[in-house]
Amino acid sequence: MAERAKQFWMENLFRPVFELRQAQIWLAGSIFTALTGGLAFDSTIPVHLIISVVMLIMALVRVNEGVPLLKRQFKLFVNYFYVIPIMNFRAANIKRKDIAMLGRGFEWGPEHAQRAYQVMSMSTEYMEIKLPLILKPFSHRYAKTTRKLGGRPWIHGLGDEKEVTADEGVFHAHSVIFGNPGTGKTTLLKMFSSGALHRGNVVIIIDPKNDADWKKTVQSECEALGMGDRFYFFHPSHPSISCRIDPLSSYTRTTEIASRISSVLPGEAETDPYVQFAWKCIYQIIEAQLYVGEKPQLTSIGYCLMSGKFQLAKRCLDKLFCKVLGSDWVTSMGKDIEKLGAGSMIAGMCIYYTQNLQVEHSNPALDGIVEMVSHPQEHMTKMLGSTAPLFAQLNSKPLDELLSPKITMTEDDELRPIVDVDKLVRTGGVLYVALDSLSDAMVASAIGKLILADVCAASARRYNYEEGKGRRVSLFVDEAHACINDPLINMLAVARGAQFELYVSSQTLPDYIAKTSEAQARRILGLASNLFCLRVNDNITQEYATENFGEANIRSVGYSLNSGTSTTGALGEFSGGLKEQLSETREKVFPATLLGDLPNLQYVARLADGRKVKGRIPFLKEAA
């Protein structure tokens, strides 16, 4: 390290290993001297052996100097799978619950950038580096694995890797993950989710693909921790083994339910008039349902919104009429009220309420439902044009049972438990939600957004009634661009104080831009203090990720050769020169193009504690 402080020093790890050549010469000399020195020295003191030992020591010194350089060069050509037995992983987490595992790697700094730019200037086959023949069999041994992992293995070989950990508080500031398909995002999420579970966190996973390996890993960790009965699995394509979730079961104000459903609708909730109108209608129906003692659920709200609003209005007005006019009002006043509506009982009841009862017996629920049924039907149908498909999606088979469950106290309730997200957050457990987006992306997106809205409401209740205290919640959202909505963004912004930590994964930055806008996508990334980036090919994501590593002065050596003759000089006169120049330029600490060359199961990361890490992701292997 002292050499780095020298003004004109420049590291070169990729030169021929001259130390090993010198070691060979010293070793050969030592052997030759030991074998033949006795013939040259006729004395009682074995001078030849002393000289031979000295030469052997010099050979060992040169080997000691050359081996580190040889190891560095060897690592430029090979790669391997990093496997951790699951028992070792569990033991490490039990020993230090305040530490999170990040795999193997090293902190990336200017010295690694200097080495990277040197290698990038080499020939395609790296002819500048010659491995000794003795290492050729070892490089062939790793050749198949290196090809399978792809990318450029030398990127990770630029540093000295070791076990990398982080204080668990680093993840409290939320994490964003990028990576192309097949690069290891799910493997990374498996490690993070298993670690969060061992730290005692509540784990909620939104998985669009239903990754069987991820599910199996988390479920086995639950069983190992003695909480197998608190692992809940939701899958719309497997209703017989899926738990049921009522995303509207917990609320403190009826406006919460309306906002929760409206967050799933396309459009900006604060500015889109269609979303605002839908919110108002949903709120009016919920108030009316509660007035007559009905539990608001997706199926009942959807039915009342589309075709059952008149029946709901009739039940609400009948309750008031029985209270004010008597339980036999139909017999005594029914015909007169029906005449007010020109033969329509519900129309007459609305008119009678407005003219005779509203002033003294006004009720927000009644006022809202009466206004709703009195609204021009043609205009309402137009304004609810995007709302009707949403309820059709969420109330289709089998989602009508999975998202609007009924408590029947039968064997079905034991096999398919009803999960209350708010209760789960308080008592602990794991909820694994598989969205099945490959077969039905539209419905999967709606389910994901609705559950995220419910989780967001749970974090808000913790703020309101628990002063932000309680079990820490780890929320994992894979392919988050598919279900990005205001509740998810709100949790990224303010849920940290409610003991919520988010892990948001997607393939590229343009995924978020396509679903929202560039400004909104940048805001999402800005709200997370941790960034993990696996191999990505688009330059937008590459530039964003490498911006987080900053810049450094990179040294380079330039040579110039010149020669010349003069027309006025003699025939043999000429001039020439060789110039060597050391210069520094300001370059990115991690070159953007290297993100497209990362092998599978490798990442670069910017952490909340300020570290920049180049890491290798482990496989968690079950015992045979």
Phi, psi and omega in degrees: 000334180295329181296330184295335181281347180288142188296321186249017181280141177217123182288140176219097182270358189243025173275168172300145183276083183295332181300322180289326177294318178296321179298322179297319180294314179298319180294316178299318178296322179296316180294316181297317181294320181294325183278324187248350184295333181295334178283334184267334183246113179255083181210164179286337179270125182285074182300322183296325179288324177297315179296320180297318179295318179300316180294324177294320177298318179297323178296317179294323177298315180293323176297316179299326178283328186269332183300314178304320178293323179293319177299317179300315181290325179295322181292346178287344187249348188234156176218164182207161174275131180263113185243133176240122173301136185300329179294321177294321179297316180295318180298319179295321180288326178291323182293317181226092182284346180269005182243137177251136181275138179241008181095210177245143179173205182201161175284127181272129181222188181302327180294325178287326175296318178301316179294320181298316180293329176294314181294322180295341179269358181279174178288168184300319182266008180054049181294343180292341182251124180244111177282141176299154181300330182294337181267350181301315179300325180291321179292324177293328180297323181266001187298315182296315179296320180297317178293322181295320180284339175070191178067198180251107183295337184293341182299315179283338180285356181284345181235174178259104187281150175206176179296128181250128178230168177215149173299138185299340177294341178300324184279353177294339184268014175074153185224140175244136183234132176238151176171141177295160177301137177084004182270347177120016179300313182294324177297319177295317179294325176300315181295316181294316182292322177295319178296318178298322179295319179291336177279001178088014182280152165286134183241124175239124185240125173252104185243115183288340188257342190062063178290111186297324182291319178298313179300314182297319181297312182294320180295319179293326177292324176298316180293322179295330179270004178076026180230037179298332180284353179251020172263121183242131184241128179241128178209119183294339180269355178230065185297336183288335180246003183271142170288170178246143182233127173256097185287358180246010188286327184248128178196159176250332176227147180295335178297333178300316183296316179299318180292324181297316180288320182294334180294343180275341183289148176289142180112163179281124185297329185272340187238336184283119182295330179292318178294319180296318179294318179297319178301316181297315181295318179296318179297318180296321179292318180298316179298320180292320179298316180294329180295324180263008175083025178261145178276123179292124173223165183300319182294315182289321178294316179298318179296313181295325182291322185271315187217348186255015183292328180291319177297320179295318178297321180295320179293322179293313181291325178297322178297317179291316181298320179296327181284321186266316187264348182107156184290343180257027184299331181295320180289318186276326187232001187302314182295319180295319180292324178294325178296326179300329181264017178056046177094355178254118182297315183294323178293319178295321179296320178296316180295316181297319178297316182294320185277326191242335189242341189295323184295312185271334185237037181296141180214132182303322180295316180291317180301318182293314183289326177294317177298322183293314181286341179273349182290141178306126187296322183296317180292322180295318179300321179293314184291333180262022183300327179267346181278321181301314178298326180299311180292328176296322179291312186283344181251009177283162177292136359264013184294337178297330177272326185282326183253351176227063187288150176247135177278115183241353180058042178246180179298332180298326180292330178284321181285327181235082184295154177265122184261126172257112185301320180297319178291321178300317180297326182280322189259340178101160180138187181230131173242116180252112183253111175264120188272342181058049185288339181293324182272332182207084186294324184293312180292322179300318178298318180296318179297313181300315180296320181293317179292322176298323177296323178292319178296320178298320178296324178295321177293324178294320179295327177295321175298316188285324190239348181238010179056033177077006183260159179142187178298139176289139182244126176253115181254121180249124180235104178273147185049053188296337180298336183287336181228030178293133178206177183300318179303321179294317179294321179297321178294321176299326184281318191229354187281353179300320180293344177264016179068035176251134173235133187247142173237106187250120186242142174204177182275312183215165175296320177301340176300317179288321180298320181295326183273336182234255176204168181296319180296317180293322179296318178296325179294318179301315181290326180291338181279350179253130182273344179250134178233124174243124183233118173269198183295127174225147185252338182280141187289337179295312179292321179300314181294319180297314183295316183285339174301329183285349179266348178076195181231163179208163176281123180250126181272144176215150180252130177243145180237145174222137181237130180222151175209155182193162176228163181242142179289341182266349182272178178289168185296325183270000182277135176204166178231151180200165181193155176234125184240131176244129184230128175259123183228161178236137176229153180273115182229166177292139180296323174240109182302135185299323184294338180292337178295333176278352181250003181296135174293163174299150178066028172229152183212163165242148186218144167248121185256160181295337179276006175097350182283148171247117191241137168255116190232163177240131185271132180271155165271135174267109188260129176288150179294142181291000000 
